[in-house]
Amino acid sequence: MPRYKPVERHSLLLPVELSEQIVSGSFAFALDYLVDNELDLSPLDARFNNDEVGASAYDPRVMLKVVLPAYSQGLISSRAIERACERNVQFIAISGDSRPSHAHVAKFVSTLGEQIKPLFSQVLMTCDAQGLIGREMFAIDGVKLPSNASKERSGTHEELRQRARRLDKAADKIVNLHQSQDNKTHEEAMEPKRQARIDALRKEAQRTRSFIATNRARLNRKGQELKTNVTDPDSAKMATSKGVIQGYAAQAAVDNKSQVIVAADVIGSASEQDMLLPMIEQADDYREPHTLMTARFHDDQGHFALREPAFELGAGEAMRFNDAPGVNGHGELENRLCPIDGNRCSIHVGLLANAEDLMIPTPMKTRAPMWRKSMGESIPSLHPTTFGVG
């Protein structure tokens, strides 16, 4: 009969030094040092007034150390983060075994609001001091995120009024159908399920009308009314590769040296071009005159909106577009609209330092060098996916 190693099922006590679980060189180690020594968290401390009375609170430093590593590992649920703080030794170590509940995690994240922006700026300043921001190229790209709202509750104010009328008609239809089937001389009580359906339809119609009465119509830059949502008015309907969603458009500008995010924002609009200038303005503190900024837009509407009128960003700065590969009479690349990877719905946008010193990139799919006109020196071409562009 074969012999196997013994399997122990009895109690086993292991000595664990929590400080040794935060290994040097890891993300947890860098975050632990950054939060404790570099970030000014006094605005978060000011939210508490329990120095003399009241229950003790979870330290916001601990909450940041818990939430950020969790997000980096794909743990975005407050309950999942709670379980990690109970079972994962690294989370136990970085939180000092404080074990915040899912309710405290959710409350901390939902109440950060504007206080997270100064922290983002402080992190960028630290990255810059460490030489992690190269300033050669900032790549701008985005993603569309679904919100916790139904797209069926979206529309202009007139469309929402029509929806409320349809809901009332649906409720009336159920009532009329019940009455038409009632052949008795006295009115029969409505079935509980049917009555609940009628009540839900009436309630939804009233909710829609209340929303219209208390919320102004959203307008775009041209004064045209935008669709809003009864559940989440800040979100918008937008098309994705997997269909239409109700959600937000998130954009980020990433430095090519160490993949540091130098600017980020989220808006409830399907118009990607509306976020281009805010991204550039956010990155101004870290942008040099020679910094090349790239962006890709995946619809024709974005192409034409960017071209009318020309975006003037400052003294001698403007947006330029490149066309398909072409050479003019002087042997220089022509400055036209440029498709990438053979996709007519993708363009490459280069931010020019000034009118005299043009940064003119060729189409990315050719892997040709980017030429700086005034000095004639080349910069290695980069594929769009290198920096998450596309």
NORLINTA-V88040 format. One record per residue. N is the residue number from 0. RES is the residue in one letter. PHI is phi in whole degrees, -180 to 180 (999 if undefined). OMEGA is omega in whole degrees, 0 to 359 (* if undefined). D_CENTER is the distance of its C-alpha to the mean C-alpha in whole Angstrom. Layout:
n:N res:RES phi:PHI omega:OMEGA d_center:D_CENTER
n:N res:RES phi:PHI omega:OMEGA d_center:D_CENTER
//
This chain:
n:0 res:M phi:999 omega:183 d_center:60
n:1 res:P phi:-66 omega:178 d_center:57
n:2 res:R phi:-108 omega:181 d_center:56
n:3 res:Y phi:-124 omega:177 d_center:53
n:4 res:K phi:-65 omega:180 d_center:51
n:5 res:P phi:-67 omega:178 d_center:51
n:6 res:V phi:-112 omega:182 d_center:48
n:7 res:E phi:-94 omega:178 d_center:48
n:8 res:R phi:-116 omega:183 d_center:47
n:9 res:H phi:-88 omega:180 d_center:48
n:10 res:S phi:-63 omega:179 d_center:46
n:11 res:L phi:-135 omega:182 d_center:45
n:12 res:L phi:-99 omega:180 d_center:44
n:13 res:L phi:-112 omega:176 d_center:42
n:14 res:P phi:-72 omega:182 d_center:42
n:15 res:V phi:-122 omega:174 d_center:38
n:16 res:E phi:-94 omega:188 d_center:37
n:17 res:L phi:-61 omega:182 d_center:34
n:18 res:S phi:-64 omega:181 d_center:33
n:19 res:E phi:-80 omega:179 d_center:34
n:20 res:Q phi:-80 omega:177 d_center:31
n:21 res:I phi:-91 omega:190 d_center:29
n:22 res:V phi:-78 omega:178 d_center:30
n:23 res:S phi:-59 omega:181 d_center:30
n:24 res:G phi:94 omega:179 d_center:28
n:25 res:S phi:-89 omega:178 d_center:25
n:26 res:F phi:-64 omega:180 d_center:22
n:27 res:A phi:-62 omega:180 d_center:23
n:28 res:F phi:-66 omega:180 d_center:26
n:29 res:A phi:-64 omega:180 d_center:24
n:30 res:L phi:-65 omega:180 d_center:21
n:31 res:D phi:-60 omega:179 d_center:25
n:32 res:Y phi:-70 omega:183 d_center:26
n:33 res:L phi:-62 omega:182 d_center:23
n:34 res:V phi:-67 omega:184 d_center:23
n:35 res:D phi:-79 omega:190 d_center:27
n:36 res:N phi:-121 omega:187 d_center:28
n:37 res:E phi:-113 omega:187 d_center:25
n:38 res:L phi:-89 omega:174 d_center:23
n:39 res:D phi:-92 omega:183 d_center:24
n:40 res:L phi:-104 omega:180 d_center:23
n:41 res:S phi:-60 omega:176 d_center:26
n:42 res:P phi:-61 omega:178 d_center:24
n:43 res:L phi:-74 omega:177 d_center:23
n:44 res:D phi:-65 omega:183 d_center:26
n:45 res:A phi:-68 omega:179 d_center:27
n:46 res:R phi:-74 omega:184 d_center:26
n:47 res:F phi:-106 omega:179 d_center:29
n:48 res:N phi:-135 omega:185 d_center:32
n:49 res:N phi:-123 omega:182 d_center:34
n:50 res:D phi:-69 omega:180 d_center:36
n:51 res:E phi:-114 omega:181 d_center:39
n:52 res:V phi:-129 omega:178 d_center:39
n:53 res:G phi:96 omega:181 d_center:36
n:54 res:A phi:-75 omega:177 d_center:35
n:55 res:S phi:-71 omega:183 d_center:33
n:56 res:A phi:-114 omega:173 d_center:29
n:57 res:Y phi:-74 omega:180 d_center:27
n:58 res:D phi:-63 omega:179 d_center:26
n:59 res:P phi:-60 omega:176 d_center:23
n:60 res:R phi:-65 omega:177 d_center:23
n:61 res:V phi:-64 omega:181 d_center:24
n:62 res:M phi:-64 omega:176 d_center:21
n:63 res:L phi:-64 omega:180 d_center:19
n:64 res:K phi:-65 omega:179 d_center:21
n:65 res:V phi:-85 omega:187 d_center:20
n:66 res:V phi:-70 omega:185 d_center:16
n:67 res:L phi:-65 omega:175 d_center:15
n:68 res:P phi:-63 omega:178 d_center:17
n:69 res:A phi:-63 omega:178 d_center:17
n:70 res:Y phi:-61 omega:181 d_center:13
n:71 res:S phi:-66 omega:180 d_center:14
n:72 res:Q phi:-103 omega:178 d_center:17
n:73 res:G phi:84 omega:177 d_center:14
n:74 res:L phi:-92 omega:183 d_center:16
n:75 res:I phi:-109 omega:177 d_center:13
n:76 res:S phi:-87 omega:180 d_center:16
n:77 res:S phi:-64 omega:178 d_center:18
n:78 res:R phi:-70 omega:177 d_center:21
n:79 res:A phi:-66 omega:178 d_center:21
n:80 res:I phi:-67 omega:177 d_center:20
n:81 res:E phi:-61 omega:179 d_center:23
n:82 res:R phi:-64 omega:179 d_center:25
n:83 res:A phi:-64 omega:180 d_center:24
n:84 res:C phi:-71 omega:179 d_center:25
n:85 res:E phi:-97 omega:190 d_center:29
n:86 res:R phi:-121 omega:183 d_center:29
n:87 res:N phi:-90 omega:187 d_center:27
n:88 res:V phi:-64 omega:180 d_center:30
n:89 res:Q phi:-71 omega:176 d_center:27
n:90 res:F phi:-69 omega:177 d_center:25
n:91 res:I phi:-63 omega:182 d_center:28
n:92 res:A phi:-70 omega:186 d_center:29
n:93 res:I phi:-73 omega:177 d_center:26
n:94 res:S phi:-94 omega:182 d_center:26
n:95 res:G phi:64 omega:180 d_center:30
n:96 res:D phi:57 omega:179 d_center:31
n:97 res:S phi:-82 omega:174 d_center:29
n:98 res:R phi:52 omega:177 d_center:28
n:99 res:P phi:-67 omega:179 d_center:26
n:100 res:S phi:-77 omega:180 d_center:25
n:101 res:H phi:-63 omega:179 d_center:22
n:102 res:A phi:-66 omega:179 d_center:23
n:103 res:H phi:-69 omega:178 d_center:23
n:104 res:V phi:-64 omega:181 d_center:20
n:105 res:A phi:-63 omega:180 d_center:18
n:106 res:K phi:-66 omega:180 d_center:20
n:107 res:F phi:-63 omega:182 d_center:19
n:108 res:V phi:-67 omega:185 d_center:15
n:109 res:S phi:-72 omega:182 d_center:15
n:110 res:T phi:-103 omega:180 d_center:17
n:111 res:L phi:-65 omega:177 d_center:16
n:112 res:G phi:57 omega:184 d_center:14
n:113 res:E phi:-71 omega:183 d_center:15
n:114 res:Q phi:-72 omega:180 d_center:17
n:115 res:I phi:-79 omega:182 d_center:14
n:116 res:K phi:-65 omega:176 d_center:14
n:117 res:P phi:-60 omega:178 d_center:17
n:118 res:L phi:-65 omega:177 d_center:17
n:119 res:F phi:-61 omega:179 d_center:14
n:120 res:S phi:-65 omega:179 d_center:17
n:121 res:Q phi:-65 omega:177 d_center:20
n:122 res:V phi:-64 omega:179 d_center:18
n:123 res:L phi:-63 omega:179 d_center:18
n:124 res:M phi:-62 omega:178 d_center:22
n:125 res:T phi:-67 omega:177 d_center:23
n:126 res:C phi:-61 omega:179 d_center:21
n:127 res:D phi:-66 omega:178 d_center:23
n:128 res:A phi:-64 omega:179 d_center:26
n:129 res:Q phi:-87 omega:178 d_center:26
n:130 res:G phi:75 omega:183 d_center:26
n:131 res:L phi:-89 omega:180 d_center:23
n:132 res:I phi:-105 omega:186 d_center:21
n:133 res:G phi:-82 omega:179 d_center:24
n:134 res:R phi:67 omega:176 d_center:23
n:135 res:E phi:-82 omega:180 d_center:24
n:136 res:M phi:-150 omega:172 d_center:21
n:137 res:F phi:-111 omega:179 d_center:18
n:138 res:A phi:-99 omega:181 d_center:16
n:139 res:I phi:-105 omega:177 d_center:13
n:140 res:D phi:-150 omega:184 d_center:11
n:141 res:G phi:-146 omega:178 d_center:8
n:142 res:V phi:-148 omega:179 d_center:7
n:143 res:K phi:-103 omega:186 d_center:7
n:144 res:L phi:-112 omega:178 d_center:6
n:145 res:P phi:-74 omega:176 d_center:10
n:146 res:S phi:-100 omega:179 d_center:11
n:147 res:N phi:-89 omega:182 d_center:14
n:148 res:A phi:-150 omega:180 d_center:16
n:149 res:S phi:-84 omega:179 d_center:19
n:150 res:K phi:-71 omega:177 d_center:19
n:151 res:E phi:-69 omega:180 d_center:22
n:152 res:R phi:-96 omega:181 d_center:22
n:153 res:S phi:-105 omega:176 d_center:21
n:154 res:G phi:157 omega:172 d_center:23
n:155 res:T phi:-72 omega:180 d_center:24
n:156 res:H phi:-61 omega:179 d_center:27
n:157 res:E phi:-68 omega:178 d_center:30
n:158 res:E phi:-65 omega:178 d_center:28
n:159 res:L phi:-69 omega:176 d_center:27
n:160 res:R phi:-63 omega:178 d_center:31
n:161 res:Q phi:-63 omega:179 d_center:32
n:162 res:R phi:-64 omega:178 d_center:30
n:163 res:A phi:-62 omega:178 d_center:32
n:164 res:R phi:-66 omega:179 d_center:35
n:165 res:R phi:-65 omega:178 d_center:34
n:166 res:L phi:-64 omega:178 d_center:34
n:167 res:D phi:-64 omega:179 d_center:37
n:168 res:K phi:-65 omega:179 d_center:39
n:169 res:A phi:-64 omega:178 d_center:38
n:170 res:A phi:-65 omega:179 d_center:39
n:171 res:D phi:-63 omega:181 d_center:42
n:172 res:K phi:-64 omega:179 d_center:43
n:173 res:I phi:-64 omega:180 d_center:42
n:174 res:V phi:-65 omega:181 d_center:45
n:175 res:N phi:-65 omega:179 d_center:47
n:176 res:L phi:-63 omega:179 d_center:47
n:177 res:H phi:-64 omega:182 d_center:48
n:178 res:Q phi:-69 omega:180 d_center:51
n:179 res:S phi:-69 omega:180 d_center:52
n:180 res:Q phi:-89 omega:181 d_center:53
n:181 res:D phi:-93 omega:183 d_center:54
n:182 res:N phi:-94 omega:182 d_center:58
n:183 res:K phi:-83 omega:181 d_center:59
n:184 res:T phi:-74 omega:179 d_center:61
n:185 res:H phi:-109 omega:183 d_center:59
n:186 res:E phi:-73 omega:180 d_center:55
n:187 res:E phi:-85 omega:180 d_center:53
n:188 res:A phi:-63 omega:179 d_center:51
n:189 res:M phi:-68 omega:175 d_center:47
n:190 res:E phi:-61 omega:184 d_center:46
n:191 res:P phi:-56 omega:181 d_center:43
n:192 res:K phi:-65 omega:180 d_center:40
n:193 res:R phi:-67 omega:178 d_center:41
n:194 res:Q phi:-64 omega:178 d_center:41
n:195 res:A phi:-64 omega:178 d_center:38
n:196 res:R phi:-65 omega:179 d_center:36
n:197 res:I phi:-63 omega:180 d_center:38
n:198 res:D phi:-62 omega:180 d_center:37
n:199 res:A phi:-66 omega:179 d_center:33
n:200 res:L phi:-65 omega:179 d_center:34
n:201 res:R phi:-63 omega:181 d_center:35
n:202 res:K phi:-64 omega:179 d_center:33
n:203 res:E phi:-66 omega:178 d_center:30
n:204 res:A phi:-63 omega:179 d_center:32
n:205 res:Q phi:-66 omega:178 d_center:32
n:206 res:R phi:-62 omega:180 d_center:29
n:207 res:T phi:-65 omega:180 d_center:28
n:208 res:R phi:-67 omega:178 d_center:31
n:209 res:S phi:-65 omega:178 d_center:30
n:210 res:F phi:-63 omega:180 d_center:26
n:211 res:I phi:-62 omega:183 d_center:28
n:212 res:A phi:-71 omega:186 d_center:30
n:213 res:T phi:-107 omega:182 d_center:28
n:214 res:N phi:-126 omega:178 d_center:25
n:215 res:R phi:-77 omega:179 d_center:25
n:216 res:A phi:-68 omega:177 d_center:24
n:217 res:R phi:-86 omega:181 d_center:21
n:218 res:L phi:-121 omega:174 d_center:22
n:219 res:N phi:-89 omega:183 d_center:21
n:220 res:R phi:-64 omega:181 d_center:23
n:221 res:K phi:-93 omega:179 d_center:26
n:222 res:G phi:83 omega:180 d_center:26
n:223 res:Q phi:-84 omega:182 d_center:25
n:224 res:E phi:-75 omega:177 d_center:24
n:225 res:L phi:-98 omega:176 d_center:21
n:226 res:K phi:-74 omega:177 d_center:20
n:227 res:T phi:-119 omega:182 d_center:19
n:228 res:N phi:-132 omega:183 d_center:19
n:229 res:V phi:-66 omega:182 d_center:21
n:230 res:T phi:-77 omega:183 d_center:19
n:231 res:D phi:-132 omega:185 d_center:16
n:232 res:P phi:-63 omega:182 d_center:17
n:233 res:D phi:-80 omega:181 d_center:14
n:234 res:S phi:-87 omega:182 d_center:12
n:235 res:A phi:-148 omega:173 d_center:14
n:236 res:K phi:-77 omega:179 d_center:15
n:237 res:M phi:-150 omega:181 d_center:14
n:238 res:A phi:-86 omega:175 d_center:16
n:239 res:T phi:-129 omega:178 d_center:15
n:240 res:S phi:-67 omega:180 d_center:17
n:241 res:K phi:-107 omega:179 d_center:17
n:242 res:G phi:112 omega:182 d_center:18
n:243 res:V phi:-86 omega:178 d_center:17
n:244 res:I phi:-126 omega:169 d_center:14
n:245 res:Q phi:-101 omega:186 d_center:14
n:246 res:G phi:-173 omega:186 d_center:10
n:247 res:Y phi:-132 omega:174 d_center:7
n:248 res:A phi:-104 omega:180 d_center:6
n:249 res:A phi:-107 omega:180 d_center:4
n:250 res:Q phi:-129 omega:177 d_center:6
n:251 res:A phi:-145 omega:173 d_center:8
n:252 res:A phi:-109 omega:187 d_center:12
n:253 res:V phi:-119 omega:176 d_center:14
n:254 res:D phi:-75 omega:187 d_center:17
n:255 res:N phi:-78 omega:185 d_center:20
n:256 res:K phi:-72 omega:184 d_center:22
n:257 res:S phi:-126 omega:179 d_center:20
n:258 res:Q phi:61 omega:178 d_center:17
n:259 res:V phi:-82 omega:177 d_center:16
n:260 res:I phi:-78 omega:182 d_center:12
n:261 res:V phi:-99 omega:178 d_center:14
n:262 res:A phi:-159 omega:179 d_center:11
n:263 res:A phi:-156 omega:179 d_center:8
n:264 res:D phi:-162 omega:178 d_center:7
n:265 res:V phi:-137 omega:177 d_center:5
n:266 res:I phi:-134 omega:176 d_center:8
n:267 res:G phi:-92 omega:180 d_center:10
n:268 res:S phi:-150 omega:179 d_center:12
n:269 res:A phi:-83 omega:183 d_center:13
n:270 res:S phi:-85 omega:182 d_center:14
n:271 res:E phi:-67 omega:184 d_center:12
n:272 res:Q phi:-66 omega:179 d_center:15
n:273 res:D phi:-66 omega:183 d_center:15
n:274 res:M phi:-97 omega:184 d_center:12
n:275 res:L phi:-64 omega:181 d_center:14
n:276 res:L phi:-65 omega:175 d_center:17
n:277 res:P phi:-59 omega:178 d_center:14
n:278 res:M phi:-65 omega:180 d_center:13
n:279 res:I phi:-66 omega:180 d_center:17
n:280 res:E phi:-66 omega:178 d_center:18
n:281 res:Q phi:-64 omega:182 d_center:15
n:282 res:A phi:-87 omega:184 d_center:17
n:283 res:D phi:-58 omega:183 d_center:20
n:284 res:D phi:-65 omega:183 d_center:21
n:285 res:Y phi:-117 omega:181 d_center:21
n:286 res:R phi:-93 omega:175 d_center:22
n:287 res:E phi:-101 omega:179 d_center:26
n:288 res:P phi:-57 omega:182 d_center:28
n:289 res:H phi:-91 omega:184 d_center:28
n:290 res:T phi:-68 omega:175 d_center:24
n:291 res:L phi:-94 omega:177 d_center:23
n:292 res:M phi:-113 omega:182 d_center:20
n:293 res:T phi:-121 omega:178 d_center:19
n:294 res:A phi:-153 omega:176 d_center:16
n:295 res:R phi:-130 omega:177 d_center:16
n:296 res:F phi:-124 omega:192 d_center:16
n:297 res:H phi:-110 omega:175 d_center:17
n:298 res:D phi:-151 omega:181 d_center:19
n:299 res:D phi:-64 omega:179 d_center:23
n:300 res:Q phi:-60 omega:178 d_center:21
n:301 res:G phi:-65 omega:179 d_center:19
n:302 res:H phi:-59 omega:187 d_center:22
n:303 res:F phi:-73 omega:179 d_center:25
n:304 res:A phi:-64 omega:180 d_center:22
n:305 res:L phi:-72 omega:185 d_center:22
n:306 res:R phi:-90 omega:181 d_center:26
n:307 res:E phi:-133 omega:346 d_center:27
n:308 res:P phi:-83 omega:177 d_center:28
n:309 res:A phi:-64 omega:180 d_center:27
n:310 res:F phi:-77 omega:175 d_center:24
n:311 res:E phi:-97 omega:187 d_center:26
n:312 res:L phi:-102 omega:184 d_center:24
n:313 res:G phi:166 omega:182 d_center:27
n:314 res:A phi:-62 omega:175 d_center:31
n:315 res:G phi:73 omega:182 d_center:31
n:316 res:E phi:-114 omega:179 d_center:28
n:317 res:A phi:-159 omega:176 d_center:27
n:318 res:M phi:-89 omega:176 d_center:24
n:319 res:R phi:-132 omega:180 d_center:26
n:320 res:F phi:-121 omega:177 d_center:26
n:321 res:N phi:-110 omega:180 d_center:28
n:322 res:D phi:-98 omega:177 d_center:30
n:323 res:A phi:-58 omega:185 d_center:32
n:324 res:P phi:-55 omega:180 d_center:34
n:325 res:G phi:-164 omega:181 d_center:37
n:326 res:V phi:-127 omega:180 d_center:39
n:327 res:N phi:-85 omega:185 d_center:41
n:328 res:G phi:-64 omega:181 d_center:44
n:329 res:H phi:-98 omega:179 d_center:44
n:330 res:G phi:77 omega:181 d_center:42
n:331 res:E phi:-107 omega:181 d_center:38
n:332 res:L phi:-66 omega:179 d_center:35
n:333 res:E phi:-73 omega:185 d_center:35
n:334 res:N phi:-99 omega:184 d_center:32
n:335 res:R phi:-139 omega:179 d_center:31
n:336 res:L phi:-66 omega:189 d_center:28
n:337 res:C phi:-126 omega:174 d_center:27
n:338 res:P phi:-74 omega:179 d_center:26
n:339 res:I phi:-110 omega:176 d_center:24
n:340 res:D phi:54 omega:178 d_center:26
n:341 res:G phi:72 omega:181 d_center:28
n:342 res:N phi:-98 omega:185 d_center:25
n:343 res:R phi:-67 omega:181 d_center:26
n:344 res:C phi:-99 omega:176 d_center:22
n:345 res:S phi:-134 omega:180 d_center:21
n:346 res:I phi:-129 omega:176 d_center:22
n:347 res:H phi:-113 omega:183 d_center:21
n:348 res:V phi:-112 omega:178 d_center:21
n:349 res:G phi:-108 omega:177 d_center:23
n:350 res:L phi:-87 omega:183 d_center:23
n:351 res:L phi:-87 omega:179 d_center:27
n:352 res:A phi:-65 omega:175 d_center:28
n:353 res:N phi:-164 omega:186 d_center:31
n:354 res:A phi:-69 omega:183 d_center:33
n:355 res:E phi:-90 omega:186 d_center:36
n:356 res:D phi:-120 omega:190 d_center:34
n:357 res:L phi:-82 omega:171 d_center:32
n:358 res:M phi:-97 omega:186 d_center:29
n:359 res:I phi:-118 omega:179 d_center:30
n:360 res:P phi:-80 omega:174 d_center:28
n:361 res:T phi:-82 omega:179 d_center:30
n:362 res:P phi:-55 omega:186 d_center:28
n:363 res:M phi:-64 omega:186 d_center:26
n:364 res:K phi:-68 omega:183 d_center:28
n:365 res:T phi:-81 omega:184 d_center:31
n:366 res:R phi:56 omega:178 d_center:30
n:367 res:A phi:-76 omega:180 d_center:32
n:368 res:P phi:-71 omega:172 d_center:32
n:369 res:M phi:-91 omega:184 d_center:30
n:370 res:W phi:-108 omega:172 d_center:33
n:371 res:R phi:-97 omega:193 d_center:33
n:372 res:K phi:-60 omega:190 d_center:36
n:373 res:S phi:-72 omega:184 d_center:38
n:374 res:M phi:-111 omega:177 d_center:38
n:375 res:G phi:73 omega:181 d_center:38
n:376 res:E phi:-94 omega:185 d_center:37
n:377 res:S phi:-105 omega:174 d_center:34
n:378 res:I phi:-118 omega:183 d_center:31
n:379 res:P phi:-54 omega:178 d_center:30
n:380 res:S phi:-71 omega:183 d_center:28
n:381 res:L phi:-125 omega:177 d_center:25
n:382 res:H phi:-72 omega:183 d_center:23
n:383 res:P phi:-53 omega:184 d_center:20
n:384 res:T phi:-75 omega:182 d_center:19
n:385 res:T phi:-59 omega:183 d_center:20
n:386 res:F phi:-117 omega:177 d_center:17
n:387 res:G phi:75 omega:179 d_center:14
n:388 res:V phi:-87 omega:185 d_center:15
n:389 res:G phi:91 omega:* d_center:15
//
